[in-house]
Structure formats: C-alpha cells, structure tokens
Amino acid sequence: MKYKVYIDGQAGTTGLQLRQRLEHHPNIELLLISEELRKDEAERKRLINRSDVVFLCLPDEAAKEAVKLVENPNVCIIDASTAHRTNPLWTYGFPELSQEHRQEIAVSKRIANPGCHATGFIAGAYPLVKLGIISPDYPFSAHSITGYSGGGKGMIQEYEETHRPLAYESPRQYGLSQTHKHLPEMQYVTGISAPPVLSPIVCDFYCGMETCIPLHSNLFLKKVTKAELTELLKDFYKDSSFITFAQEETGFLASNTMANNNGLTLYLEGNDERMTLISVFDNLGKGASGAAVQNMNIVLGLNETQGLE
C-alpha cells in the first residue's frame, strides 16, 4: 500500500532533505506542488486534505496558518517548525524517550518534530532526570556545535560564498542572549525547573552536530560512577533503532562523524567526579528530516527505519 504524503514548504533545507528521503521510500507516494502554485493557498489546501501525512517545513506563523487549512480529520500533521513543540495538544515526536511516547506518536494526528539542539540535549538530559540520577533543579548547561546547514538557505549561501568574511573560518557562538528558540522545548520535555544555559556554535562544515552536557557527580541525587551511569544509559536506549552508545578512544570527538546519517550516538566521557555526556548526530538527520520520517513511519504502522537505512 502507498500512503500519500505532501511537504508544505518543500523548497527549504528541511523540505528538500525530506523529499530526498521520501522519493526512495517504498510505501510513499509524494504529492508535489508545481513551483508557480507553491504559495497558492487553494492548491496547498487541496493537497493537504488529500494526504495521509503532511510535513510542515515552514516558519512558525506560516505553520500555524497551514494547520487551519486541514479539513480532513484523517490527515496527520508533522510540524518541523517551533510552533507547536510545547503545545500540550500536540505530541512531541521523540519516540525513544519511552514506550508511552512511542504509543502517543502512533495514534496522534498532530506531531511536533524536535529541534536539532533540543534533540541533542534531550537525548542526554531526559534519562538522567527520568531515572532519578539528577534533580530537575540541577543547573544544566550545554554547548552545541552545528554545521552551517542548520541555518537554512540563507546561512548556507553565506558560508559558501567565494568572498566571505574571515569570521566564517572560525567557530561562531550565537544565541548569546539565552533566548534560543529551542530552549522552551528543552525545559518542557525534560521537566527541568529552568532552561539550560545553552551555547550554540556554528562551524565551517555543512552538516553534523555535537551537543555536550557537563556533569558534576557531587550534585547527583544518586551516587553513581561513570561506569555505572554508562550502563544505565545503555539500558535506557537498549531498544532504540537510532540511538546507540559508544566510547571515544582517541581523545578527540569530531562533530561531523554522523553527517548524512539518521542516527544519534551518545558518549559519556570523563571520570567519576566530572563527566561530559555528548550526543553526536546530523542536524539534518536525527535533528530534523530523519526524525520526521521516523515519526511518519510510526504513525503509518511501518518499520520505523523504513526509508532511513
């Protein structure tokens, strides 16, 4: 059986990545809109209501307006924007967090796809709080390095200009005001009492991501060694198809080792007193389009790895 899928916002970076994955998906028929009608509301509405699943790859306000076009109650919306990630009427699309999360996604018609920096942080922080190792009041912080594709078409063009500013050769920290748009979902999903201090950093490589959470064991609720915490985290994600655990033996951990991959690898490095919990993944894969396709597969009752091998 082929399911009908429409991407509203297919010309953006996330939309293009989704299309690449879905064009080779054996269970999907892509409904495409012609370039001249891309912003035509009547044609968008027609395609939205013909679909089994619709991906919204739009700015926040445009995503909210697109939801208003839905008249067919059977249409499932997967929103890649920030618009609905802390809305309790929407399901947060991170199935690995628990069997309950997965079951909610399977029956939901409104799914908010996680943000990229949020994915890296939540993958590490959520089990620590859920297992009672760390209090929700723990003073979380994270630095999160991303390839420049995370900034969309405008940033991609800036980085790939022949005569670009010298500053682009260097890692650049941004979100300095601590108002990054992913902070609300980081707090909402993990249940922590305050958003983390987040230091997002964009670097001169196309795609890939590395999110690092510093941990001080003297602030833990439960006394655990690095080895014990490693086993607890491995067990938490033991049934996951996309989240795995590894140990870095070289002393270096590159941010682009999972580029062009739909999975996420966790590392716990350091010693029994001071550790760093690190998520390495692709900002366009598990951090965006790969996660969206995984959620779609769960909704449609397919193997969640279909089209993502």
C-alpha positions in Angstrom: 0.0 0.0 0.0 1.2 3.5 -0.8 0.4 6.4 1.5 0.0 9.9 0.2 2.4 12.5 1.6 2.7 16.2 1.0 5.5 18.5 2.1 4.3 22.1 2.7 7.5 24.1 2.3 9.4 21.7 0.1 11.8 24.3 -1.2 13.6 24.9 2.2 16.5 22.9 3.6 14.4 20.6 5.7 11.8 20.2 3.0 14.5 19.2 0.4 16.0 16.7 2.8 12.6 15.2 3.4 11.9 14.9 -0.3 15.3 13.1 -0.8 14.4 10.5 1.8 10.8 10.1 0.7 11.5 9.8 -3.0 13.0 6.4 -2.3 10.5 5.3 0.4 8.7 2.1 -1.0 5.5 2.9 0.9 5.1 6.6 0.0 3.5 8.5 -2.9 4.7 12.1 -2.8 2.2 14.7 -3.8 4.1 17.5 -5.4 3.0 21.1 -5.9 4.1 23.0 -9.0 6.6 25.8 -8.4 4.2 28.5 -9.6 1.5 27.3 -7.2 3.8 26.9 -4.2 2.2 29.8 -2.3 -1.3 29.3 -3.6 -3.5 28.7 -0.6 -6.2 26.8 -2.5 -3.8 24.4 -4.1 -2.0 23.8 -0.8 -5.3 23.2 0.9 -6.3 20.7 -1.7 -3.0 18.7 -1.4 -3.1 18.9 2.4 -6.5 17.3 2.6 -5.7 14.6 0.0 -2.8 13.4 2.1 -2.4 10.8 4.8 0.6 12.7 6.2 1.6 16.3 5.8 5.0 17.7 6.7 5.1 21.4 7.6 8.6 22.9 6.8 7.5 26.5 7.3 8.2 29.4 9.6 6.3 29.3 12.8 3.4 31.6 11.9 3.0 30.0 8.5 2.9 26.6 10.1 0.1 27.7 12.4 -1.8 29.1 9.4 -1.3 25.8 7.5 -2.9 23.8 10.3 -6.0 25.9 9.8 -6.3 24.5 6.2 -6.9 21.0 7.4 -10.5 19.8 7.0 -9.9 16.0 6.6 -9.8 14.6 10.1 -7.6 11.7 9.0 -4.7 13.9 8.0 -1.7 13.6 10.3 0.4 16.8 10.5 4.1 16.6 11.4 5.3 20.1 12.0 9.1 20.7 11.7 8.8 24.3 13.0 9.0 25.5 16.6 5.3 26.5 16.6 3.8 23.5 18.5 6.6 21.9 20.4 5.4 23.0 23.8 1.7 22.8 23.0 0.1 20.1 25.2 -2.4 19.3 22.4 0.4 18.2 20.2 2.6 15.1 20.6 6.3 15.6 20.9 8.0 13.4 18.3 10.8 11.7 20.2 9.8 8.0 20.4 12.9 6.8 22.1 12.0 8.5 25.4 9.6 5.8 26.5 7.1 3.3 25.2 4.4 5.8 26.2 5.9 8.4 23.9 6.1 5.9 21.0 2.4 4.9 21.5 1.3 8.5 21.6 3.0 9.2 18.3 1.4 6.1 16.7 -2.1 7.4 17.3 -1.5 11.2 17.1 -2.7 13.4 14.2 -0.6 16.4 15.4 3.1 15.8 16.0 5.8 18.4 16.7 9.1 17.3 15.3 12.0 18.1 17.7 14.6 20.9 17.1 18.2 19.9 16.4 19.9 21.4 19.5 16.9 20.2 21.6 17.4 16.7 20.3 21.0 16.5 21.4 20.2 18.0 24.9 17.0 15.9 25.5 18.7 12.6 24.5 21.2 13.2 27.3 19.3 15.1 30.0 15.9 13.3 29.8 17.1 9.8 31.1 19.2 11.5 33.8 16.1 13.2 35.3 13.7 10.3 34.5 16.0 7.7 36.3 16.3 10.0 39.3 20.0 10.4 38.9 19.8 14.2 38.6 17.2 16.6 40.1 15.1 18.7 37.9 16.7 21.6 39.7 20.2 20.7 38.5 22.0 23.7 36.9 22.1 22.3 33.4 24.3 23.8 30.7 25.2 22.6 27.2 27.4 23.7 24.3 26.1 22.5 20.9 28.1 22.6 17.7 26.3 22.5 14.4 27.2 22.6 10.7 26.1 25.7 8.9 23.2 23.9 7.1 21.3 24.3 10.3 20.9 28.0 9.5 18.9 27.3 6.3 19.3 28.5 2.8 20.5 32.0 3.8 23.3 30.8 6.0 24.3 28.1 3.5 24.7 30.8 0.9 26.7 33.0 3.2 29.1 30.2 4.1 29.6 29.0 0.5 30.3 32.5 -0.9 33.7 32.8 -2.6 34.5 36.0 -0.8 33.0 35.5 2.6 34.1 37.3 5.9 37.1 35.9 7.6 35.0 35.3 10.7 33.3 32.5 8.9 36.5 30.5 9.0 36.2 30.3 12.8 33.5 28.7 15.0 31.0 31.3 15.9 28.9 31.2 19.1 25.4 32.7 18.7 22.2 32.8 20.8 24.2 35.0 23.3 21.0 36.4 24.9 19.9 33.0 26.1 16.7 33.2 24.2 17.3 30.5 21.6 14.1 29.1 20.2 14.9 25.5 21.3 15.2 26.4 25.0 11.4 26.1 25.8 11.1 22.6 24.5 14.3 21.5 26.3 12.7 22.5 29.6 9.2 21.3 28.7 10.1 17.8 27.6 12.8 17.0 30.2 10.7 18.5 33.1 13.7 20.5 34.4 12.9 23.6 36.5 14.7 26.1 34.3 16.1 26.1 30.8 19.8 25.1 30.4 22.4 27.7 29.8 22.9 26.9 26.1 25.9 27.9 24.0 25.1 27.1 20.3 28.1 27.3 18.0 28.0 27.2 14.2 31.1 26.0 12.4 32.5 25.8 8.8 31.2 22.4 7.9 28.0 21.6 6.1 26.2 19.1 8.4 26.7 17.3 11.7 26.1 18.1 15.3 27.6 17.6 18.7 25.8 18.6 22.0 27.8 18.3 25.2 26.3 18.4 28.8 28.8 18.8 31.6 28.0 16.7 34.7 29.3 17.1 38.3 28.7 13.9 40.2 28.8 15.6 43.6 25.4 17.2 42.6 23.8 13.9 41.6 20.8 12.7 43.6 22.2 9.1 43.3 25.9 8.3 43.7 26.9 6.5 40.6 30.3 6.0 38.9 31.0 6.8 35.3 30.9 3.0 34.5 27.5 2.6 36.3 26.0 5.6 34.6 27.2 4.3 31.2 25.3 1.0 31.8 22.2 2.8 33.0 22.1 4.9 29.8 22.8 2.0 27.6 19.9 0.1 29.2 17.6 3.2 28.8 18.1 3.2 25.0 18.6 -0.6 24.5 15.5 -1.0 22.3 16.2 2.0 20.1 16.9 1.6 16.4 18.5 5.1 16.1 20.2 5.9 19.4 23.4 4.0 20.2 26.2 4.2 22.8 29.9 4.4 22.1 33.2 5.3 23.8 35.8 7.5 22.2 39.3 6.0 22.4 41.3 8.7 20.6 40.7 11.7 22.9 39.1 13.6 20.1 35.4 13.7 19.1 34.5 15.3 15.8 31.1 17.0 15.4 30.6 15.7 11.8 31.1 11.9 12.4 27.4 11.3 12.0 26.9 13.5 9.0 24.5 12.0 6.4 23.2 9.6 9.0 19.8 9.3 10.6 21.0 8.0 14.0 22.5 9.5 17.2 25.4 8.3 19.2 25.8 9.0 22.9 29.2 9.2 24.6 29.9 9.5 28.4 33.4 10.7 28.8 35.4 12.0 31.8 35.9 10.4 35.2 33.8 9.6 38.3 33.8 13.2 39.5 33.4 15.2 36.3 31.8 13.8 33.1 30.5 15.1 29.8 27.5 13.4 28.2 27.8 14.0 24.4 25.2 13.5 21.6 26.6 13.2 18.1 24.2 13.2 15.2 23.3 15.0 12.0 21.4 18.3 12.4 19.6 17.4 9.1 19.0 13.7 10.1 18.0 12.8 13.6 17.9 16.6 14.2 15.3 17.3 11.5 14.2 15.3 8.4 15.4 11.8 9.6 13.4 12.2 12.8 10.3 13.4 10.8 10.4 10.3 8.6 10.8 8.1 11.6 7.7 9.7 13.2 5.8 9.2 10.0 6.7 5.5 9.8 5.4 5.0 13.4 2.2 6.8 12.5 1.6 4.6 9.4 2.4 1.4 11.2 5.6 0.8 9.2 9.0 -0.3 10.4 10.4 2.9 11.8 13.7 2.5 9.9 11.9 2.3 6.5 13.5 4.7 4.1 16.2 5.6 6.6 18.6 2.7 6.2 
